[in-house]
Amino acid sequence: MPGTSYLIKGGTVVDGSGFPMAKGDVAINGETIKSVGGAGGSATRVIDATGKYIMPGIIDITNHSDTHWTLFSVPSQESFLRQGVTTIIGGMCGSSLAPLIDPQSIRGIQKWIDISKININWRSEEEFFRELEKHQIGVNFGSLVGHGTLRRGISGDSMRALSREEVEEMKLILRRALDEGAMGLSLGLATSHGGSAPQEEFVALGKVVADTNKLIAIHLRNEGRQLLSSVVEAVNLARATGAEIQISHFKAIGRKAWGDLKKALSIIRKAREDEKLSIWIDFFPYLRTGSMLYTLLPEWIREGGKESIVGVLTDPQKKSAVLDALGSLTLHYDNIIIAEAQRDKHVVGKSIAQIAQDAGISPEETVVQLLSINGLGVSIFGKTLNAKSVGMIAREPYSMFGSDGVGEDALSKKKGDLTHPRSYGAAPRFLARLVRRGNILSWEEAVKKMTSLPASRLGIDSTHGLIKKGYSADIVIFDPDTVEDTATYKNPYQYPNGIEYVFVNGRLAIEKGNFTEALAGKILRRA
């Protein structure tokens, strides 16, 4: 076949649409899919996919490689490529790398990285995209605008109410970023800046998003005891703005939330069916969360910025109130594992209960000391999710895959931290646990939730998310019998099995399970 770069022969095509899979060949010419079905003919290279499934490249709609800086420090994003992920979406949970109104704006990511060691030479969304295009990256990348990043640029660390003029300034900056290709706005309602902002501010910004037919992604205010009220808040925002709503990493944390999950899903379903509101959710297939330790602190402490919080923790009188507040919570410290610590690495991999016992102090005092020593830069694994709940979420037709992870490579292990295993195995685990083992989803349903469904939410469904003539040649060939994650909480730096070939924009990035060093990712701007 003249002009065919690759011909994938003999495989079963699961095209991302949700329609039944079918045997067929796929031809690639340059960066796009040339034909699907009985392609036949000759090609520069033929790949035998007999016994394998051919699916579109996976789109990770909730990703943090940008704000954790690995988009720059690990541009290959190898841990995602080896999962079959070809597109990642950043700027989530209220934090983004652009637009930056002033130098204060970037401080929102200091809980994950040492910002004194990074170089920022952009302010606008377009300048950020142009800078990123100077660097070769392994996956396609798109971004939302973080509300916390916008707000921090106006108010710094202050949680004060903004004036009408300041909100108007935020609206103008947001509109410009959206016009420059940002895919929407993200809200981190569990963070200091997101949690303290009034609803009127969200509605004002949300209407700007709705005017551009883009997306509002929400990290719920509370995924535990206040799950129901937090879901209602998201539904109310959809009503007030008319914008599409994406609830990021949707889950139910703790026993009370497990009991409330069915009702929470019913609220969403009713809003979609009765009011025709566009509300969607994404989730990851794990039973342990990965979050920041400081989010366990009572809300009254988190109302300030980093310096304010650390000041409270180191003030003897105020600290006693913090200890009392932590003591009033039902926290299972033996199930809370330290995953990352910016300064004190010897605590990584240990439970808070173990650290407390070794130090001869209470678990509450241990939390305070860990946060103080590490400048709040401590992340944790918490065993707070329920397998039945994950299955319930997966079955909803409006749910889709999102890793909530960070792109890395095997060398990342040298940092001395424990990344969440989702960064190395979320996508294969999604396929293995929900389809092959769990029989919760069909292959067609699962692939749709990983490809065309997120593509349609992001407005890139005319070029991505399907095995279809003319679409970008982002393609995964995997073995349905062996696809499986191998990353664990104790040893997360392990690549999965069964992902055999991965194409990004027509270039072979993974071949026979190995990284080819090809960096073929592009910046995706949403018009």
C-alpha positions in Angstrom: 0.0 0.0 0.0 1.8 3.2 -1.2 2.3 5.8 1.5 1.8 3.4 4.4 4.3 3.7 7.2 3.0 0.8 9.3 0.5 -1.9 8.7 -0.9 -3.6 11.8 -2.2 -6.9 10.7 -4.3 -9.7 12.1 -5.5 -8.0 15.3 -8.9 -7.3 16.8 -9.9 -3.7 16.7 -11.6 -2.2 19.8 -12.1 1.2 18.2 -13.1 3.2 21.2 -16.7 3.9 20.1 -18.2 1.2 22.3 -19.4 -0.8 19.3 -18.5 -4.5 19.1 -14.8 -5.3 18.4 -13.9 -6.8 15.0 -11.0 -8.4 13.3 -9.2 -6.0 11.1 -6.0 -4.3 9.9 -4.9 -0.7 10.7 -2.7 1.3 8.3 -0.7 4.3 9.5 0.6 7.0 7.2 2.8 9.6 8.8 0.9 11.0 11.9 -2.6 9.7 11.0 -4.6 6.6 10.5 -4.9 5.9 6.8 -7.4 3.0 6.9 -9.1 0.5 9.2 -10.5 -2.9 8.3 -9.2 -4.9 5.4 -6.2 -2.6 4.8 -4.0 -5.2 3.2 -1.3 -4.1 0.8 2.4 -3.4 1.6 3.9 -1.0 4.1 7.3 0.2 5.2 6.8 -2.1 8.2 4.3 -4.7 9.1 3.4 -5.6 12.7 1.7 -8.9 13.4 -1.1 -8.3 15.9 -2.5 -11.8 15.8 -4.2 -12.6 19.1 -3.8 -9.0 20.3 -6.3 -6.1 20.7 -5.8 -2.8 18.9 -7.2 0.3 20.7 -6.8 4.1 20.5 -4.2 5.7 22.7 -5.4 6.2 26.2 -6.4 9.7 27.3 -5.7 10.5 30.9 -8.2 13.3 31.8 -6.8 13.8 35.3 -3.0 14.1 35.5 -0.5 15.9 37.5 2.8 15.6 35.6 2.8 19.4 35.0 2.4 20.7 38.6 4.8 18.0 39.9 7.2 19.3 37.2 8.0 15.8 35.7 6.7 17.1 32.3 10.1 18.9 32.3 12.2 16.7 34.5 11.0 13.4 32.9 9.9 14.5 29.4 9.5 11.0 28.2 6.7 10.3 30.6 7.8 6.7 30.2 5.6 5.4 33.1 2.6 6.5 31.2 3.7 5.5 27.7 4.3 1.9 29.0 0.7 1.9 30.1 -0.6 2.9 26.7 -1.3 6.4 27.7 -0.7 8.8 24.8 -2.4 12.0 26.0 -2.3 13.6 29.5 -4.4 16.5 30.7 -2.9 18.8 33.4 -3.9 21.9 35.2 -6.1 19.9 37.5 -7.5 20.3 41.0 -7.1 24.0 41.0 -3.4 24.2 40.1 -1.8 24.9 36.8 1.5 26.2 35.4 -0.2 29.0 33.5 -1.4 31.7 33.4 0.8 33.3 36.0 -0.4 36.8 37.0 2.6 37.4 39.1 5.5 35.4 40.7 3.2 34.4 43.6 1.0 32.4 41.3 3.4 29.5 41.0 3.6 29.0 44.8 0.7 26.7 44.7 2.9 23.8 43.5 5.5 24.2 46.3 3.8 21.5 48.3 5.1 19.0 45.6 8.4 20.5 44.5 11.1 22.9 45.6 10.2 25.9 43.4 13.6 27.5 44.1 15.1 24.9 41.7 12.8 25.5 38.7 12.9 28.1 36.0 9.7 29.9 34.9 10.0 32.0 31.8 6.4 32.5 30.8 3.2 34.2 32.1 0.4 33.5 29.6 -1.1 30.2 28.5 0.3 30.7 25.0 3.8 31.4 26.3 3.7 28.3 28.4 2.6 26.2 25.5 5.3 27.7 23.3 8.0 27.0 25.9 6.8 23.4 26.2 6.9 23.0 22.5 10.6 23.7 22.6 11.0 20.5 24.7 10.4 17.1 23.2 7.9 15.2 25.3 6.7 11.6 25.0 2.9 12.2 25.2 0.4 14.7 24.0 -0.4 17.4 26.6 -3.3 19.7 27.2 -4.1 21.9 30.2 -6.9 23.5 32.1 -6.5 26.7 34.1 -6.2 26.3 37.8 -8.5 28.5 39.8 -6.1 28.5 42.7 -3.3 29.6 40.4 -5.5 32.5 39.1 -6.6 33.5 42.6 -3.1 33.3 44.1 -1.9 35.7 41.5 -4.5 38.2 42.7 -4.4 37.7 46.5 -1.1 35.9 47.2 -1.5 33.6 50.3 -4.4 35.6 51.6 -7.8 33.9 51.7 -9.6 37.2 51.7 -12.7 38.0 49.6 -11.9 39.5 46.2 -13.3 42.8 45.1 -15.6 43.0 42.1 -12.7 44.5 40.1 -10.4 41.6 41.0 -13.0 39.0 40.0 -13.4 40.9 36.7 -9.6 40.7 36.2 -9.7 37.0 36.9 -12.4 36.6 34.3 -10.4 38.5 31.7 -7.3 36.4 32.3 -9.3 33.2 32.2 -10.9 34.1 29.0 -7.6 34.9 27.4 -6.2 31.6 28.5 -9.2 29.7 27.1 -8.9 31.6 23.8 -5.2 30.5 23.7 -6.1 26.9 23.9 -6.7 26.0 27.6 -9.3 23.2 27.8 -11.3 24.7 30.7 -11.1 25.7 34.4 -10.3 23.4 37.4 -11.4 24.0 40.9 -9.7 22.6 44.0 -12.4 23.0 46.5 -10.5 21.0 49.2 -7.5 23.4 49.0 -7.0 26.7 50.8 -7.7 29.0 47.9 -10.6 26.9 46.5 -12.1 26.2 49.9 -12.2 29.8 50.9 -13.6 31.3 47.7 -17.3 32.2 47.6 -19.7 30.5 45.3 -20.3 33.8 43.4 -16.7 33.7 42.3 -17.0 30.2 40.9 -20.2 31.1 39.1 -18.7 34.2 37.6 -15.7 32.3 36.3 -17.9 29.3 35.3 -20.0 31.4 33.0 -16.8 32.4 31.2 -16.1 28.7 30.7 -19.6 28.0 29.5 -19.4 30.8 27.0 -16.5 29.0 25.3 -18.2 25.6 25.5 -15.3 24.2 27.6 -15.0 22.2 30.8 -15.0 22.8 34.6 -13.2 20.1 36.4 -13.8 19.9 40.2 -11.9 18.3 43.0 -14.8 18.0 45.4 -14.8 19.9 48.7 -15.1 16.7 50.7 -15.0 13.1 49.5 -15.7 11.6 52.9 -18.3 12.5 55.5 -19.6 15.4 53.4 -19.7 13.6 50.1 -23.4 14.2 49.4 -23.2 18.0 50.0 -20.1 18.2 47.9 -21.8 16.5 45.0 -24.8 18.8 45.4 -22.4 21.7 45.2 -21.0 20.5 41.9 -24.6 20.0 40.6 -25.5 23.5 41.7 -22.5 24.9 39.8 -23.7 23.1 36.7 -27.1 24.7 37.1 -25.8 28.1 37.8 -23.3 28.3 34.9 -24.6 25.9 32.2 -21.0 24.6 31.9 -19.9 21.0 31.5 -18.8 19.6 34.8 -16.1 16.9 35.3 -15.7 15.6 38.9 -12.1 14.6 39.1 -10.9 11.3 40.8 -14.4 10.6 42.1 -14.5 8.4 45.1 -16.0 7.7 48.5 -13.5 7.9 51.4 -14.4 6.1 54.6 -17.3 4.0 55.8 -19.9 6.8 56.0 -19.1 7.8 52.4 -19.3 4.2 51.2 -22.9 4.2 52.5 -23.6 7.5 50.8 -22.1 6.6 47.4 -25.3 5.1 45.9 -27.2 8.2 46.7 -24.4 10.5 45.4 -24.4 8.6 42.1 -28.2 8.9 42.1 -28.0 12.7 42.5 -25.7 12.9 39.5 -27.9 10.6 37.4 -31.0 12.5 38.3 -29.4 15.8 37.4 -28.3 14.4 34.1 -31.6 12.8 33.2 -34.2 15.3 34.6 -32.3 18.5 34.0 -30.1 17.5 31.1 -27.1 18.8 33.0 -23.7 17.7 31.6 -22.0 16.1 34.6 -19.3 13.5 34.3 -16.8 11.8 36.6 -13.5 10.1 36.3 -11.9 7.6 38.7 -8.9 5.3 39.3 -9.0 1.6 40.2 -7.2 1.6 43.5 -8.3 1.2 47.1 -5.7 3.6 48.6 -5.8 7.3 48.1 -2.7 9.5 47.5 -3.0 12.9 49.1 -1.3 15.6 51.1 -0.9 15.0 54.8 -1.9 18.6 55.6 -5.4 18.0 54.3 -6.0 16.0 57.5 -5.8 19.3 59.4 -9.0 21.1 60.4 -10.3 23.7 58.0 -9.7 26.6 60.3 -6.0 26.0 60.0 -5.9 25.5 56.3 -7.6 28.9 55.6 -4.1 30.5 55.6 -1.3 30.0 53.2 1.8 27.8 53.8 3.5 30.3 56.1 0.3 30.7 58.1 -0.2 27.0 58.5 3.4 26.3 59.5 3.2 29.3 62.0 0.2 27.7 63.7 1.9 24.3 63.9 5.0 25.8 65.5 3.1 28.1 68.0 2.8 26.1 71.3 -0.6 27.5 72.2 -2.2 27.1 68.8 -0.6 23.7 68.3 -2.5 22.3 71.3 -5.7 23.2 69.5 -4.5 21.4 66.4 -3.7 18.3 68.5 -7.1 18.4 70.1 -8.8 18.7 66.7 -6.8 15.8 65.2 -7.5 13.7 68.3 -11.3 14.2 67.8 -11.1 12.6 64.4 -11.4 8.8 63.8 -8.1 8.4 62.0 -6.5 4.9 61.6 -2.9 6.0 61.8 -1.7 2.4 61.2 -3.3 2.6 57.7 -1.7 6.0 56.8 1.6 5.5 55.1 4.1 8.2 54.3 4.7 8.2 50.5 6.8 11.3 50.0 8.6 13.8 52.3 10.5 16.8 50.9 13.2 16.8 53.5 13.0 13.9 56.0 13.3 10.8 53.8 13.7 8.2 56.5 10.0 8.3 57.3 9.0 7.2 53.8 7.3 3.8 53.7 6.4 3.9 57.4 2.9 4.4 58.9 2.3 7.3 61.1 1.5 4.9 64.0 5.0 3.3 63.5 6.8 6.6 63.4 4.9 7.7 66.5 5.8 4.6 68.4 9.5 4.8 67.4 9.6 8.4 68.6 7.6 7.8 71.8 5.0 10.5 70.9 1.4 10.5 70.0 0.3 10.1 66.3 -1.2 13.6 66.4 2.1 15.1 67.5 3.8 13.0 64.8 1.5 14.6 62.1 2.4 18.1 63.4 6.1 17.4 63.5 6.2 15.8 60.0 4.4 18.8 58.5 6.6 21.3 60.3 9.9 19.6 59.4 8.9 19.2 55.8 7.3 22.5 55.2 3.9 20.8 54.6 5.6 18.7 51.8 4.4 15.3 52.9 2.1 13.0 50.9 0.4 9.9 52.2 -1.3 6.7 51.1 -4.6 6.1 53.0 -6.4 2.8 52.8 -9.9 4.4 52.8 -11.6 3.1 49.6 -13.8 0.1 49.0 -13.7 -2.3 46.1 -17.5 -2.4 45.8 -17.6 1.4 45.5 -15.1 1.3 42.6 -17.3 -1.2 40.8 -20.4 1.0 41.3 -18.6 4.0 39.9 -17.2 2.0 36.9 -20.7 0.9 35.9 -22.1 4.4 35.5 -22.3 5.4 31.8 -21.0 8.9 32.6 -17.8 7.6 34.4 -14.4 7.4 32.7 -10.7 6.6 33.4 -8.4 9.1 35.0 -5.1 8.1 36.7 -4.7 11.1 39.0 -1.0 10.2 38.7 2.4 11.7 37.8 4.6 10.6 34.8 8.0 9.2 35.8 10.6 6.7 34.8 12.5 4.0 36.6 15.2 6.4 37.7 12.6 8.3 39.8 13.1 5.6 42.4 16.4 7.3 43.3 14.5 10.2 44.9 13.9 8.1 47.9 10.1 8.5 47.9 7.2 6.2 47.1 5.0 7.4 44.2 1.5 6.1 44.0 1.4 2.9 41.9 -1.2 4.5 39.7 1.6 6.4 38.0 2.9 3.1 36.7 -0.1 0.9 36.4 -3.5 2.7 36.5 -4.5 1.9 32.9 -3.5 -1.8 32.8 -5.1 -2.3 36.2 -8.3 -0.6 34.8 -8.4 -3.2 32.1 -7.3 -6.2 34.2 -9.5 -5.6 37.3 -12.6 -4.2 35.7 -12.7 -6.4 32.6 -10.7 -9.6 32.6 -10.9 -10.4 36.3 -13.9 -8.5 37.6 -16.3 -8.8 34.6 -17.6 -5.4 35.6 -17.2 -3.9 32.1 -16.8 -5.3 28.7 -13.6 -4.6 26.7 -15.6 -2.2 24.5 -17.0 -0.3 27.5 -13.7 0.0 29.2 -11.8 1.1 26.1 -14.5 3.8 25.5 -14.1 5.1 29.0 -10.4 5.5 28.4 -10.5 7.0 24.9 -13.5 8.5 23.1 -15.4 9.5 26.2 -12.6 11.7 27.7 -11.8 13.0 24.1 -15.4 14.2 23.8 -15.3 16.0 27.1 -12.1 17.7 26.1 -13.3 18.8 22.7 -10.6 16.7 20.8 -13.0 14.0 19.7 -12.6 14.9 16.0 -9.0 13.9 16.0 -8.4 11.6 19.1 -10.1 8.8 20.9 -11.0 6.5 18.0 -9.4 4.0 15.6 -10.7 5.8 12.6 -9.5 7.0 9.2 -8.0 10.5 9.5 -7.6 10.4 13.2 -4.2 10.9 15.0 -2.3 7.6 15.0 -2.2 7.3 18.7 -2.6 3.5 18.9 -2.0 0.7 21.5 -1.6 -3.0 20.8 -2.1 -5.1 23.9 -2.5 -8.7 25.0 -5.9 -9.1 26.6 -4.7 -12.3 28.4 -1.7 -10.8 30.1 -2.4 -7.0 30.4 -1.7 -6.3 34.1 -0.2 -3.8 36.5 2.8 -4.9 38.5 3.4 -1.7 40.5 2.7 -2.0 44.3 2.6 0.4 47.2 5.9 -1.0 48.5 7.5 -1.1 45.1 5.7 1.2 42.7 8.5 1.7 40.2 7.5 -1.3 38.1 6.2 -1.2 34.5 3.1 -3.3 33.5 2.8 -6.4 31.5 0.8 -6.9 28.2 1.3 -3.4 26.6 3.3 -4.4 23.6 3.2 -1.5 21.1 2.3 2.1 21.5 2.2 4.7 18.8 2.1 8.4 19.4 1.3 10.5 16.4 2.4 7.7 14.1 5.8 7.1 15.8 6.5 3.9 17.6 7.2 4.8 21.3 6.8 1.4 22.8 8.0 -1.7 20.9 7.6 -5.2 22.3 7.1 -3.6 25.7 10.3 -1.5 25.6 10.7 2.3 25.3 12.1 3.3 21.9 13.2 6.8 23.1 10.8 8.4 20.6 9.4 11.7 21.9 6.5 12.4 19.6 4.0 14.2 21.9 2.3 17.4 20.9 0.7 20.3 22.7 -3.1 20.1 22.3 -4.9 23.4 22.2 -8.7 23.4 22.3 -10.1 26.1 20.0 
